[in-house]
Amino acid sequence: MPTSLEDVRVLKNAEQIADAIYKVASGWDDFAKDVVGKQISRAADSIGANIAESFGRFHFGEKIQFLYYARGSVFEAKYWLNRASARELMSSVDSQSYVTRLTDIARQLNLYVSSLKGQRSGEITVAKTIKESPVEYLTSRLPDDFPNILFDETDFVWLES
């Protein structure tokens, strides 16, 4: 668990992308800024703002709820990036680069939420997978009293009714 707000890596990443998107959108003409620029900047800023607010909450449920708000803002920002690309305000390559970075932030948020849920339940580590020991199954040799026919036609009569 991070010990201070400055230690939260996902917040730093959110701040970087929000500042980069703001810088791009601030160069658009007034109409594009008003319609898309303000929305995309607010959505990107909201990611970091909700992460920061979650850090200030005492109860795990509240922390997690604000991280979910941040994740919602990630998807909103992705929407506006698609609009910016479709309206030729931003190249599709640049838009896709931001979308990829936002996807990484969404993954980081999911991991952060998982770690908080693990702490809440008292788990020290959160298991990602369960592995079983390999077992050798022997199928080449059947018992001598094993029937040659497992089912005959009368066993399937009930299917026809």
Sequence and secondary structure as in RCSB ss.txt:
>XXXX:A:sequence
MPTSLEDVRVLKNAEQIADAIYKVASGWDDFAKDVVGKQISRAADSIGANIAESFGRFHFGEKIQFLYYARGSVF
EAKYWLNRASARELMSSVDSQSYVTRLTDIARQLNLYVSSLKGQRSGEITVAKTIKESPVEYLTSRLPDDFPNIL
FDETDFVWLES
>XXXX:A:secstr
  SSGGG HHHHHHHHHHHHHHHHHTTS HHHIIIIIHHHHHHHHHHHHHHHHHHT SSHHHHHHHHHHHHHHHH
HHHHHHHHHHHTTSS HHHHHHHHHHHHHHHHHHHHHHHHHHHHHTT SS              S   TT  S S
  GGGGHHHH 
